[in-house]
Amino acid sequence: MSHECPKNGCTRTVPSGMLLCPTCWREVPVPLRRALHGAWKGGSGALSPAHQAAMKAIIRYVNREPEAAPGGESS
């Protein structure tokens, strides 16, 4: 089932299995993308606490909410 992109002001339809539309996804910093993919674990981590936290962090980031900081992992 598809859904609307969660970025404020974006009205694009996003296919199920994707968090954001491709345009908005390109705004997400690589460390946040990696956190989401790492928590996903090929699907076995779907909706785990780590996966949910990564999704929320990405949505906060694209909506420019202050709690979102690119990275979250040390170099």
C-alpha positions, 0 to 999 in steps of 0.5 A, spaced: 500 500 500 502 506 498 502 512 502 504 520 502 511 522 503 512 524 510 516 530 508 512 537 510 509 540 503 511 534 499 505 530 496 508 525 492 505 518 493 511 513 495 510 506 494 510 501 500 517 499 502 519 506 501 520 511 507 520 517 502 519 519 495 526 519 491 526 526 491 526 527 498 530 521 500 536 524 496 536 529 502 538 524 507 545 524 509 548 518 508 549 516 515 542 516 516 541 512 510 546 507 513 542 507 520 536 505 517 538 500 512 542 497 518 536 497 522 532 494 517 537 487 516 534 485 510 527 485 513 528 481 519 529 488 523 522 491 520 519 495 525 524 493 531 526 499 536 532 501 532 528 501 525 523 505 528 528 510 531 532 511 524 525 512 520 523 517 525 530 521 525 530 521 517 523 524 518 525 529 523 531 531 518 527 532 512 522 536 516 528 540 519 526 539 526 531 540 531 532 533 534 535 531 527 542 531 526 546 528 521 550 522 523 549 519 529 555 515 529 562 517 531 567 517 525 
